[in-house]
Amino acid sequence: MTATDRYPQTLAPAPDGPPVPPSPVRHPWLVVTTREIMVKLTDKSFVISTVVTLAMIAASVIIGSVVGNRSSDFTVGTSQAEAAVVAEASTEVVTEGGDTLELTEFDSEDALRTAVLDGDVDAGLVAGDDGWVLLGGTEVDTDLAAALTTAVSESVLAANAEAAGTTLDELTAGSTVTTEYLDPDADRGALAFVVGFVFAFLFYMAAIVFGMTIANSVLEEKQNRVVEILATAIPIRQLLYGKVLGNSLLAFAQILLYCVVGLTAVNLTGLAGDIGWILSASGWFIAFFVVGFTALAAVWAVLGSLASRSEDLQSNTGPIITVIMVALFVGLFAEGIWLDVASFVPVVSSVAMPIRMLAGDVAPWQGIVSLALTAVAAYGLLRLGERIYQRAVMQGGTALTWRQALKLQA
C-alpha cells in the first residue's frame, strides 16, 4: 500500500506537474486514526478471526451449558431381595440430579458379577454377611455410588430402628447437617475463575496482536521512507497519536464485542443465575483495558520506530511481551497479598484488579486509585514515547536503543 493510498487526504498530487504543497489538515491525528481503523476493518484476516473468535466464545458457553446440564441413565443389577433398596436409590437419583436409574434383577450373584464385568449394567449391589457390596467393573459413577450408599444406610437404619422398637425419624432426629456460607459470594468459585481466565486471556491476546500491528505499521512506513513524506504534511507526534488511538479503538471495540457476546450467552444458557457481579467486574475490566492498552500501545509504537528491519523488531519486543505475560500469570495465579499488590501496579493491574473485583471484596475506592495510577503511567509512557518516536522514526540504517534515541535531535 502506497502512502497516497493510506493517507489520501494529506497527500494530494497535482493533476499535472510536481505535487502541490499539501493542504492544511485541521486534525491530522484524526485522519491517521480513521485510516488505521479503515485499513484494519477491510483486512479479511482480521474480520474472519474476529468472527471465528465470537463463534468460539458462544460455542464454548453453549457446550459448557449442555455438558453441565446433561443427565445420565444408570442401570444397576441386584437380586430380588435387594430390589427395594435399589428402588429407593432410584428415587434419590432422579430427585437430586435429574438422572435415571433402571433396576435389573438377576437370579444369582454369579450372574450379576458376570453382567457387571461384561458392561451390561453400570453397577451391582449385593448384601453380604458383614454388610453390603457395591460391584463395579473398572469404576462406579460417584453420584450413583453416593445414591446407593445413602439408600443402603437408610434401609439398614430403618430395619435396626424397627428391631429396637423405634422409628427411623426418631432415631435420626437432630442429625441433619447443613452448610451455611457466611460469605455471600462464596458460591461464585469456579465461575469466577473461568471469567478471570477469560479477562486475562483477552488482555494478553489483544495486547500482543494489536501491539504487533502498531509496531509493524511504524516499521513498514520507516523502511519504505513513507514517514519522511508524511512528515512534510503531518507533525510526527500527530502520526503517533493517530496510530495509537486508531489501534486502541479497534482493540477496545473488539474486547467490548467479545464481552457482550460472552455475557449474553451466559445469561441465555442460565450458567449464572445472577450475572450482576460479572457485569460489574466486566465494566472494571474494560476500563482497565482502555488505560492499560494505551500505555502498551505507546511502547509498541516506539519499538517499531527503534527498529530498522523485522529482525530488530523481533528481538526488542522481548521485554514488553514479558510484561504482558507477567500480567497474565499474576492475574491467574497470584493470591492474597501478592494479588493485592499486583492490582496497584500499572499494566499488571489491568488484569489483577478486575480479577479481585470478581471476588467481590474490593472497595470501589481501591479500583479508582488503581485505575488512576494506570492512567498516569499511560500518560507518562505516551509522552516519553512521543519524544523517542519523533527522534527515532526518521533514523534509518541501524537499530537504536531507547537511550540512543533520546540523545538524538528531534
N, C-alpha and C positions, 0 to 999 in steps of 0.2 A: 504494500500500500504506500503510495507516494504521499509527500507532505501536503500536496494540494488536495488529494482525496480525503486525508484525515482532517484537515483544518481548512475547508474551502472558504470560510468567512474571513479568515485572516490573511490568506494568500490569494490575491486576485490578479492574475497576469493580464496585461493589456491584450486586446484582440490582435494588434499588430505591434511589432517592435518590442523593446525591452519591457520588463514588468514595471508597472507603475508602483509608487510607494503604497503600502497597504493602508487602507482606510482605518482611521482610529476606531477601536472597539471599546465600548463603554465598560464592559465587564469581561475581560479576556479569560478569566478563570472559569466563567460560566460557559464560554464557548468550548473550552477544553473539557470541562465536566460533561457537557452534552455529548461531545464526540466520543469520549471514553465510554459512556453508557450505551450509545447507539452502536458503536463497534462491537461491544460485548453482546448486546441483545440480538445482533444479526449473525453472531457466531453460532453455527449449528451445533457444534460440540457442547457449548455452554448451555444452550437451550435443552438439548437432549439429556445432558447429565442432570440438569435441574428437574426435568420431568421424571426421569428414572428414579432420582432420589425421593421425590414426592411419592411416587408409586411404592417404593420400598418402605417408606415410613408408614403409609396407610396399610400396606400389606402386613407388615410386622405387627402392627397393633391388632389387626383383624385376626391374624393367625394366633396371636397370643390369647385373644379372647376365646377363640374356638377351642384351643387346646385346654385352656383353663376351665372352660365350662363343659368339657366333654365328659360324658358318663361312661361307666364300664359295666359290662354284663358278665357276671361271675356264675360259674357252675360249681357246686360243692357236692361231693359224694359222701354218703353215710349209710348206715344200716337203719332199719325201721325203728329201732329202739332210740336212736339219737335224732330222728327226724324232727321232733318237736323243738329241740334246741336250735337246729339249723333254721327252722322256720322263724323262730324268734330273732335270729341274726338277720334274716332276710328283711324283716320289718325295720330293723335299725338301719341297715344299709340303704334301703330305699328312702327312709325318712331323712337321714343325715346328709347323704352325699348325692342323692339322685341316681344312684346306681341300682342295678337289678341283681337279684340272686336267685338262681334256679336250683332246686333240690333234686338230686338223683339218688335213688336208693339202690343198694347192692345187697345181694343175698349173703355175702361173706366178706370178711376183712381182706382176704387174699385177692378177691375180685376187685375190691376198692383200691387196694395198693397198685394193682396192675393198671387200672384205669388212670390213676394219678401219674404213674410213670409214662404211660402212653400219651398223656396230654388230653385225654378225653374229658377230664374235669380239672378245674383250677386248683382244687384242694380237697382234702378228705378229712373227716372228723370222726374219731372213734373214741369210745370210752374204755379206759384201762382199769386195772386193779388199783393203781395209785393215783389216778387222775385221768385227764383227757389228753389225747394226742392229736395234734394238727399235722396232717400229712401234706407234703408239697413235693413237687418234682425237683426243680432247681431253686425256686423261690416262691414265696407267697406274697401277694399284694398286701401292703401294710394296712390299708383301710379294711380289707376283707379279714385279715388276721385280727385286727382290733375288734371288729364287729362280732366275730365268732368267739373271741376270748370273753368279751362282755356278756354275750348270751350264755356261755357256759357258766360264768361266775354267778349270774343271776339265777340260773336254773338250779345250781348246786345250793346256793344260799336259800332259795325258796324251799327246797327239799329238806335242808337241815333245820330251817325255821319251823316247818310243819312237824318235824320229828320232835322238836323241843317244845312244841305246844304254843308257838307264837306265829307271827306272820313276817313276811319279808319287809314290809313297810315299817313295822315296829322294830325289826332287827337293824335296819339301816337308817333309822331316823337320826337326823343331825349329822350324817356322814358326808353330805354333799359338799364338795369344794368348788368354789367358783373363783375365777381370776378377775381382778379389777385393776385396770391400768390407771395409775394416778396421773400420768402424763396424757393429756387429751390427744396428743399427736402420736401416741405410741403405735398405732395401727398403720402408720404410713410405711415404715420399714422398707420392705422390698421395692415398693413402687417409688419411694423417694430415691433409692439407689439407682434405679433404672432411669428416672428423669434426670438425676445428677449426671449420670454417664452420658446421656444424650446431650445435655448442656456442654459438658467438657469436650465431647467429640465434635460437636458443631463448631465450637470456637476454634478447635485445633484445625479442622479441615478448612474453614473459611480463612483463617489467618495464613495458612500455607498456600492455598490455591490463589486467593486474590492477592496475597503478598507477592508471590512469584510473578503474577500478571503485571503488577506495578513495576517490579524490578526489570523484567524483560522488556516492557514497553519503553522504559527510560534508556536501557542499554541499546535497544534497537535504534532509537532516534539518535543516540550518541554515535553509534557505529556508522549509520547512514548519513551523518552530518546534517540531519534534518533539524536538529535543535539549533544549529547555527543560523538556519534560515528563519526559524520561528523566533529566535532572539531579536530579529530585526523588527518583528511585529508585536511580540508579546513579551512583557517583562518575565524574566526567568522564574521569579518566585510565583508569578501567576500560573505558569505552566505546572509548577509543583503543586500548587493548591488545587488546580483543576484535576490533576491525576489522582491525588489523594482523595478528594471529595467524590469524584466520579466512581472510583472503585469502592470507596467506603459505602456510598449509597447503594450500589449493587449488592454488596455483602449484607448490608442491613436488610434490604428488601428480601433477599433470598432467605436469610435466617428467619425473618418475620413470617414468611410464607411457610417455611418448614414448621414453625411453632403452631401456626394456625391450623394447618392440616393435621399435625400430630394431636393437638388438643381436641380438635373436632372428632377425630377417630376415637380417641379415648372416651370422650363423652358419649358418642353414639353407641359404642360397644359396651358401655357400662363398666369398664375396668376400674374406674374410680367413682365411687358413689358421690363424693363431694370433691370437685376439682378446683374449688376456690383457692386452696393453698397452692395448687400447681400454677394457677393463673397469676397469683401474686408473685411467686418465685420467677415465673417466666417474664413478667414485667421487669423485675430487677435484672434478670439475665440480659434482656435486650438493652437496657440502659447501660449496663457494664460493658456489653459487647460493643456498643457505639464508641465509648471513650477508649476502651482497650484496643480496639482495632484501629482507631485513628492514630493512636500512639505508634502501633506497629507499622501502619501504612507509611508514615513519615520515614521510619527507619528503612523499610524496603526500598523506597524511592532513592534514598541516599546510597544504599548498597548498589543499586543499578547505576547510579552516576559515578561511583568509585571504580567500577569495573570497566575494562576495555574490550573484553571478549567474554563469551559464555563460560569459559573455564574459570575466569576470575570470579564470576558471579556464583558459580557452584562452590567455590572454596570460601568466599567471605560471608556466605549466608549461614554458616555453621552456628555461630553464637546466637543469632535470633531464633533459629529453629530449636536450639537447646532451651531457650527461654520459653518458647511455646510448649515444648514437651514437658518442661517442669510445671508449667501451669496445668497441663493435662493431668499429670500424675499426682501432683499435690492435691488438686481438687478431688481426685478419685480416692486416694488412699490416705491422705493426712487426716488425723483425728485430734480431738482435744485441743490443747494449747497451740499445737503446730498449725492446725487448720484456722484457729482464731487469728494467729499472727499473719498467716498467708493471706487472709481475707483483707488485710490492710496494706499489702504490698502491691503497688501498681502493676497492671497487666495480669499478674498471677491472681489478683483479686477478682478479675473478670470471670473466673471460674469458681474460685474458692467461696466468695461471698454469696452468690446465688445458691450454691450447694448448702451453705449454712442456713440460708433462708428456707430451704426445703424442710429443715428440722423444726422450724417454727419457733426457735428460742432466741432470735436475734432482735434486739431493739431497733426500731426504724432509724434512730439517730446514728447507729453504727453503719448502716447501709449508706446513709447520706455522707458521712465522713469518709468512708472508703471510696465512694464514687467521686467525691471532691478531690481526694488525693490522686486518683487515677486521671481525672480531668486536668489537674495541674501538671502531672507528668506528661500527659499527651500534648499540652500546650508547649511545655518546655522542649520536648522532642521535636515538635513541629518547627519551632523557631530555630533550634540547633540544626535540624535537617535543612531548613531554608538556607542557612549560611553555608553549609557544606555543599549542598546541591548547586548553588549558584557558582561556586568555585570549581567543582569537580566535573560538572556535566560538559563543560567546554574544553576539557583537557583530554586529548586522545593519545594513543600510542602505548600507554602503560597504565597498569592498575595503581590506584592510590590508596593510602591508609587514611583514616579519619584525621590523624594529626597532620599529615602532609597536605590534605585538602584545606584544613583550617589556615595553614600558612600561606596559601595561595592568595593572590589578589582577586577580589571579586570583579 
